[in-house]
Amino acid sequence: MFWDSVLEGLKVLTHWQVWLSIVVYVIIMFIFIVICGGLVISNDSGYRVAIGCFTYLISTTLTYFIRWLQYYTLV
């Protein structure tokens, strides 16, 4: 009974929409990390703290937005 439930839950990975959303999420986060990394390297140390806080806020917001899109595209 338990393993049947686990197998049914893993069947969601057979949908192409799930894999597409994973790839899009990874690409968006990778681009975001590269941009923020370039900003941290090019600026003085005073800006690094501000960029770190900004990065945390934006990445969290971006993550929730992508989860929202995933929810409404799979429903």
OpenMM code with the backbone's topology and positions (N, CA, C; nanometers):
from openmm import Vec3, app, unit

residues = "MET PHE TRP ASP SER VAL LEU GLU GLY LEU LYS VAL LEU THR HIS TRP GLN VAL TRP LEU SER ILE VAL VAL TYR VAL ILE ILE MET PHE ILE PHE ILE VAL ILE CYS GLY GLY LEU VAL ILE SER ASN ASP SER GLY TYR ARG VAL ALA ILE GLY CYS PHE THR TYR LEU ILE SER THR THR LEU THR TYR PHE ILE ARG TRP LEU GLN TYR TYR THR LEU VAL".split()
positions = [
    Vec3(0.0815, -0.1189, 0.0000),
    Vec3(0.0000, 0.0000, 0.0000),
    Vec3(0.0863, 0.1260, 0.0000),
    Vec3(0.1867, 0.1290, 0.0872),
    Vec3(0.2758, 0.2454, 0.0921),
    Vec3(0.3527, 0.2604, -0.0378),
    Vec3(0.4100, 0.1507, -0.0868),
    Vec3(0.4921, 0.1581, -0.2076),
    Vec3(0.4070, 0.1890, -0.3305),
    Vec3(0.2833, 0.1489, -0.3289),
    Vec3(0.1933, 0.1865, -0.4385),
    Vec3(0.1735, 0.3376, -0.4434),
    Vec3(0.1612, 0.3979, -0.3268),
    Vec3(0.1459, 0.5432, -0.3191),
    Vec3(0.2724, 0.6139, -0.3665),
    Vec3(0.3887, 0.5607, -0.3291),
    Vec3(0.5156, 0.6195, -0.3724),
    Vec3(0.5277, 0.6116, -0.5242),
    Vec3(0.4943, 0.4969, -0.5821),
    Vec3(0.5019, 0.4812, -0.7275),
    Vec3(0.4035, 0.5724, -0.7999),
    Vec3(0.2859, 0.5888, -0.7442),
    Vec3(0.1884, 0.6805, -0.8041),
    Vec3(0.2388, 0.8245, -0.7978),
    Vec3(0.3045, 0.8610, -0.6886),
    Vec3(0.3608, 0.9950, -0.6769),
    Vec3(0.4747, 1.0190, -0.7738),
    Vec3(0.5539, 0.9171, -0.7987),
    Vec3(0.6663, 0.9311, -0.8920),
    Vec3(0.6215, 0.9340, -1.0379),
    Vec3(0.5006, 0.8945, -1.0643),
    Vec3(0.4498, 0.8977, -1.2021),
    Vec3(0.4363, 1.0401, -1.2546),
    Vec3(0.4352, 1.1372, -1.1637),
    Vec3(0.4283, 1.2766, -1.2084),
    Vec3(0.5530, 1.3134, -1.2879),
    Vec3(0.6632, 1.2432, -1.2649),
    Vec3(0.7870, 1.2710, -1.3381),
    Vec3(0.7809, 1.2240, -1.4827),
    Vec3(0.6769, 1.1539, -1.5207),
    Vec3(0.6646, 1.1096, -1.6590),
    Vec3(0.6030, 1.2156, -1.7492),
    Vec3(0.5543, 1.3254, -1.6923),
    Vec3(0.4950, 1.4323, -1.7713),
    Vec3(0.6039, 1.5262, -1.8219),
    Vec3(0.5961, 1.5640, -1.9472),
    Vec3(0.6986, 1.6507, -2.0049),
    Vec3(0.6917, 1.7911, -1.9463),
    Vec3(0.5760, 1.8347, -1.8982),
    Vec3(0.5633, 1.9681, -1.8405),
    Vec3(0.6481, 1.9826, -1.7145),
    Vec3(0.6594, 1.8759, -1.6389),
    Vec3(0.7403, 1.8801, -1.5169),
    Vec3(0.8868, 1.9022, -1.5527),
    Vec3(0.9351, 1.8282, -1.6504),
    Vec3(1.0752, 1.8422, -1.6896),
    Vec3(1.1025, 1.9772, -1.7538),
    Vec3(1.0078, 2.0282, -1.8303),
    Vec3(1.0238, 2.1603, -1.8890),
    Vec3(1.0316, 2.2675, -1.7811),
    Vec3(0.9466, 2.2587, -1.6815),
    Vec3(0.9495, 2.3583, -1.5744),
    Vec3(1.0787, 2.3490, -1.4933),
    Vec3(1.1317, 2.2288, -1.4755),
    Vec3(1.2588, 2.2135, -1.4044),
    Vec3(1.3717, 2.2784, -1.4832),
    Vec3(1.3751, 2.2546, -1.6135),
    Vec3(1.4810, 2.3125, -1.6975),
    Vec3(1.4708, 2.4645, -1.7006),
    Vec3(1.3500, 2.5172, -1.7142),
    Vec3(1.3315, 2.6626, -1.7154),
    Vec3(1.3739, 2.7231, -1.5822),
    Vec3(1.3380, 2.6589, -1.4733),
    Vec3(1.3766, 2.7074, -1.3407),
    Vec3(1.5285, 2.7100, -1.3247),
    Vec3(1.5954, 2.6038, -1.3666),
    Vec3(1.7416, 2.5975, -1.3541),
    Vec3(1.8073, 2.7047, -1.4401),
    Vec3(1.7582, 2.7253, -1.5614),
    Vec3(1.8162, 2.8273, -1.6492),
    Vec3(1.7984, 2.9667, -1.5898),
    Vec3(1.6783, 2.9978, -1.5421),
    Vec3(1.6533, 3.1301, -1.4841),
    Vec3(1.7401, 3.1529, -1.3615),
    Vec3(1.7499, 3.0543, -1.2733),
    Vec3(1.8317, 3.0717, -1.1527),
    Vec3(1.9801, 3.0808, -1.1876),
    Vec3(2.0263, 3.0059, -1.2872),
    Vec3(2.1665, 3.0135, -1.3268),
    Vec3(2.2005, 3.1515, -1.3824),
    Vec3(2.1150, 3.2053, -1.4676),
    Vec3(2.1375, 3.3390, -1.5214),
    Vec3(2.1375, 3.4421, -1.4094),
    Vec3(2.0448, 3.4283, -1.3164),
    Vec3(2.0373, 3.5212, -1.2036),
    Vec3(2.1640, 3.5154, -1.1188),
    Vec3(2.2154, 3.3954, -1.0921),
    Vec3(2.3365, 3.3804, -1.0114),
    Vec3(2.4576, 3.4382, -1.0839),
    Vec3(2.4660, 3.4191, -1.2143),
    Vec3(2.5783, 3.4744, -1.2916),
    Vec3(2.5750, 3.6269, -1.2893),
    Vec3(2.4581, 3.6850, -1.3058),
    Vec3(2.4461, 3.8314, -1.3029),
    Vec3(2.4842, 3.8858, -1.1657),
    Vec3(2.4333, 3.8251, -1.0605),
    Vec3(2.4642, 3.8724, -0.9243),
    Vec3(2.6108, 3.8492, -0.8902),
    Vec3(2.6672, 3.7405, -0.9366),
    Vec3(2.8095, 3.7164, -0.9137),
    Vec3(2.8952, 3.8212, -0.9813),
    Vec3(2.8572, 3.8608, -1.1009),
    Vec3(2.9302, 3.9675, -1.1696),
    Vec3(2.9193, 4.1004, -1.0976),
    Vec3(2.8036, 4.1283, -1.0386),
    Vec3(2.7877, 4.2519, -0.9628),
    Vec3(2.8722, 4.2514, -0.8359),
    Vec3(2.8811, 4.1397, -0.7699),
    Vec3(2.9578, 4.1312, -0.6456),
    Vec3(3.1072, 4.1460, -0.6737),
    Vec3(3.1533, 4.0862, -0.7791),
    Vec3(3.2963, 4.0924, -0.8105),
    Vec3(3.3375, 4.2323, -0.8542),
    Vec3(3.2531, 4.3007, -0.9283),
    Vec3(3.2925, 4.4287, -0.9857),
    Vec3(3.2784, 4.5468, -0.8894),
    Vec3(3.2083, 4.5326, -0.7798),
    Vec3(3.1844, 4.6450, -0.6894),
    Vec3(3.2714, 4.6370, -0.5644),
    Vec3(3.2763, 4.7497, -0.4920),
    Vec3(3.3501, 4.7553, -0.3660),
    Vec3(3.2795, 4.6716, -0.2603),
    Vec3(3.3488, 4.6507, -0.1488),
    Vec3(3.2942, 4.5645, -0.0445),
    Vec3(3.1700, 4.6233, 0.0222),
    Vec3(3.1525, 4.7548, 0.0169),
    Vec3(3.0343, 4.8161, 0.0761),
    Vec3(2.9064, 4.7768, 0.0055),
    Vec3(2.9169, 4.7533, -0.1235),
    Vec3(2.7993, 4.7151, -0.2009),
    Vec3(2.7685, 4.5665, -0.1916),
    Vec3(2.8635, 4.4878, -0.1489),
    Vec3(2.8431, 4.3432, -0.1453),
    Vec3(2.7321, 4.3030, -0.0498),
    Vec3(2.7233, 4.3701, 0.0631),
    Vec3(2.6173, 4.3383, 0.1594),
    Vec3(2.4812, 4.3749, 0.1004),
    Vec3(2.4739, 4.4909, 0.0375),
    Vec3(2.3471, 4.5337, -0.0225),
    Vec3(2.3062, 4.4402, -0.1357),
    Vec3(2.4023, 4.3996, -0.2174),
    Vec3(2.3719, 4.3084, -0.3278),
    Vec3(2.3312, 4.1720, -0.2729),
    Vec3(2.3924, 4.1292, -0.1624),
    Vec3(2.3553, 4.0025, -0.1014),
    Vec3(2.2116, 4.0028, -0.0521),
    Vec3(2.1697, 4.1112, 0.0134),
    Vec3(2.0307, 4.1222, 0.0600),
    Vec3(1.9346, 4.1294, -0.0580),
    Vec3(1.9717, 4.2072, -0.1588),
    Vec3(1.8884, 4.2198, -0.2780),
    Vec3(1.8742, 4.0855, -0.3494),
    Vec3(1.9845, 4.0122, -0.3573),
    Vec3(1.9827, 3.8811, -0.4223),
    Vec3(1.8904, 3.7857, -0.3479),
    Vec3(1.8953, 3.7885, -0.2162),
    Vec3(1.8093, 3.7006, -0.1366),
    Vec3(1.6616, 3.7319, -0.1612),
    Vec3(1.6267, 3.8591, -0.1619),
    Vec3(1.4871, 3.8979, -0.1829),
    Vec3(1.4388, 3.8615, -0.3227),
    Vec3(1.5201, 3.8909, -0.4225),
    Vec3(1.4796, 3.8648, -0.5604),
    Vec3(1.4722, 3.7151, -0.5872),
    Vec3(1.5712, 3.6386, -0.5377),
    Vec3(1.5695, 3.4945, -0.5654),
    Vec3(1.4503, 3.4265, -0.4982),
    Vec3(1.4142, 3.4707, -0.3792),
    Vec3(1.2972, 3.4142, -0.3122),
    Vec3(1.1699, 3.4474, -0.3892),
    Vec3(1.1575, 3.5712, -0.4314),
    Vec3(1.0411, 3.6121, -0.5092),
    Vec3(1.0349, 3.5372, -0.6416),
    Vec3(1.1488, 3.5234, -0.7067),
    Vec3(1.1550, 3.4518, -0.8340),
    Vec3(1.1173, 3.3048, -0.8163),
    Vec3(1.1623, 3.2452, -0.7079),
    Vec3(1.1290, 3.1054, -0.6811),
    Vec3(0.9793, 3.0872, -0.6607),
    Vec3(0.9168, 3.1738, -0.5822),
    Vec3(0.7727, 3.1623, -0.5597),
    Vec3(0.6940, 3.1899, -0.6866),
    Vec3(0.7413, 3.2820, -0.7704),
    Vec3(0.6738, 3.3098, -0.8962),
    Vec3(0.6800, 3.1889, -0.9886),
    Vec3(0.7948, 3.1244, -0.9958),
    Vec3(0.8085, 3.0066, -1.0812),
    Vec3(0.7236, 2.8921, -1.0276),
    Vec3(0.7174, 2.8755, -0.8966),
    Vec3(0.6302, 2.7720, -0.8398),
    Vec3(0.4842, 2.8007, -0.8710),
    Vec3(0.4466, 2.9268, -0.8680),
    Vec3(0.3103, 2.9651, -0.9021),
    Vec3(0.2807, 2.9304, -1.0476),
    Vec3(0.3752, 2.9604, -1.1367),
    Vec3(0.3562, 2.9272, -1.2773),
    Vec3(0.3471, 2.7766, -1.2976),
    Vec3(0.4302, 2.7017, -1.2263),
    Vec3(0.4254, 2.5553, -1.2381),
    Vec3(0.2903, 2.5030, -1.1918),
    Vec3(0.2381, 2.5581, -1.0854),
    Vec3(0.1098, 2.5112, -1.0334),
    Vec3(-0.0014, 2.5348, -1.1347),
    Vec3(-0.0049, 2.6536, -1.1926),
    Vec3(-0.1145, 2.6857, -1.2831),
    Vec3(-0.0974, 2.6273, -1.4216),
    Vec3(0.0225, 2.5848, -1.4597),
    Vec3(0.0368, 2.5192, -1.5891),
    Vec3(0.0068, 2.3708, -1.5792),
    Vec3(0.0197, 2.3124, -1.4601),
    Vec3(-0.0071, 2.1696, -1.4445),
    Vec3(-0.1492, 2.1393, -1.4012),
    Vec3(-0.2219, 2.2431, -1.3572),
    Vec3(-0.3594, 2.2219, -1.3096),
    Vec3(-0.4558, 2.2120, -1.4252),
] * unit.nanometer
topology = app.Topology()
chain = topology.addChain("A")
for resn in residues:
    res = topology.addResidue(resn, chain)
    for name in ("N", "CA", "C"):
        topology.addAtom(name, app.Element.getBySymbol(name[0]), res)
